[in-house]
Amino acid sequence: MAETVTTRLSDEFVAGLDEIAKKEQLDKSAIIRRLLARAIQEWREDYAIEQYEEGKFSIGQAAKFTKLSLWEFFDLLKTKKIPVNYDTEELEAELKTIRWKKRK
C-alpha cells in the first residue's frame, strides 16, 4: 500500500528534479521514488557497515539489514575497503543457517 507524503523542497532541488525528469522522460514522482530508494539503500549500507565495524552486527546481520546476500555484502565491504572480521565460528554458523534454510 502506498502512502502520500508531502514536503517542501528548495528551488534548487525542484530544478534538479525537473532536469532529471526531462532527461529520463519520467514524471517528478517517479524520479523522487527512484532517488529515495537509492538513498535509503545507501543509508542502510552505511549504517550496517558502521554497526559491523563496531562489532554490533555480525556479517550475516549486516547483510540481512542491507537486504543484500552475504556475498553481495562481502563485495560491498571490498569496494569500500573495509576489512572483514569473519572468523571460523561465524562461518560455521552461517553455513548451518544456510543448510537449515535449504531443508525447508
ZIMO-V906333 format. One record per residue. N is the residue number from 1. RES is the residue in one small letter. SS is DSSP state (H for helix, E for strand, - for the rest). OMEGA is omega in degrees with one decimal (none if undefined). BURIAL is I if it has 9 or more other C-alpha atoms within 8 Angstrom, else O. Layout:
((N	RES	SS	OMEGA	BURIAL) (N	RES	SS	OMEGA	BURIAL))
This chain:
((1	m	-	-179.4	O) (2	a	-	177.5	O) (3	e	-	177.4	O) (4	t	-	178.2	O) (5	v	-	178.3	O) (6	t	-	178.1	O) (7	t	-	175.4	O) (8	r	-	179.2	O) (9	l	-	176.2	O) (10	s	-	177.4	O) (11	d	H	-180.0	O) (12	e	H	178.5	O) (13	f	H	-179.9	O) (14	v	H	178.3	I) (15	a	H	177.3	O) (16	g	H	177.4	O) (17	l	H	178.7	I) (18	d	H	179.9	I) (19	e	H	-179.8	O) (20	i	H	-178.9	I) (21	a	H	180.0	I) (22	k	H	-178.5	O) (23	k	H	-178.3	O) (24	e	H	-177.5	O) (25	q	-	177.1	O) (26	l	-	176.2	O) (27	d	-	-176.4	O) (28	k	H	-179.6	I) (29	s	H	179.1	O) (30	a	H	178.8	O) (31	i	H	179.1	I) (32	i	H	179.0	I) (33	r	H	-179.6	O) (34	r	H	-179.4	O) (35	l	H	179.2	O) (36	l	H	177.6	O) (37	a	H	179.1	O) (38	r	H	-179.5	O) (39	a	H	179.1	O) (40	i	H	178.8	O) (41	q	H	178.4	I) (42	e	H	177.4	O) (43	w	H	178.7	O) (44	r	H	-179.4	I) (45	e	H	179.0	I) (46	d	H	-179.2	O) (47	y	H	-179.0	O) (48	a	H	178.2	I) (49	i	H	178.4	I) (50	e	H	-179.7	O) (51	q	H	178.6	I) (52	y	H	-179.5	I) (53	e	H	179.5	O) (54	e	-	179.2	O) (55	g	-	-179.9	O) (56	k	-	175.8	O) (57	f	-	167.7	I) (58	s	-	178.2	I) (59	i	H	178.5	I) (60	g	H	178.5	I) (61	q	H	180.0	O) (62	a	H	178.9	I) (63	a	H	-179.9	I) (64	k	H	-179.4	I) (65	f	H	-178.5	I) (66	t	H	-176.8	I) (67	k	-	175.3	O) (68	l	-	172.4	I) (69	s	-	178.5	O) (70	l	H	-178.1	I) (71	w	H	177.0	O) (72	e	H	178.5	I) (73	f	H	174.2	I) (74	f	H	178.7	I) (75	d	H	178.0	O) (76	l	H	178.1	O) (77	l	H	179.9	I) (78	k	H	179.9	I) (79	t	H	-178.4	O) (80	k	-	178.1	O) (81	k	-	177.4	O) (82	i	-	178.8	O) (83	p	-	-179.4	O) (84	v	-	176.3	O) (85	n	-	-171.7	O) (86	y	-	-178.0	O) (87	d	-	-176.5	O) (88	t	H	-180.0	O) (89	e	H	179.9	O) (90	e	H	177.4	I) (91	l	H	179.4	I) (92	e	H	178.5	O) (93	a	H	178.9	O) (94	e	H	179.2	I) (95	l	H	178.0	O) (96	k	H	178.4	O) (97	t	H	179.6	O) (98	i	H	179.9	O) (99	r	H	-178.9	O) (100	w	H	-179.8	O) (101	k	H	179.5	O) (102	k	H	-178.8	O) (103	r	H	-177.1	O) (104	k	-	none	O))
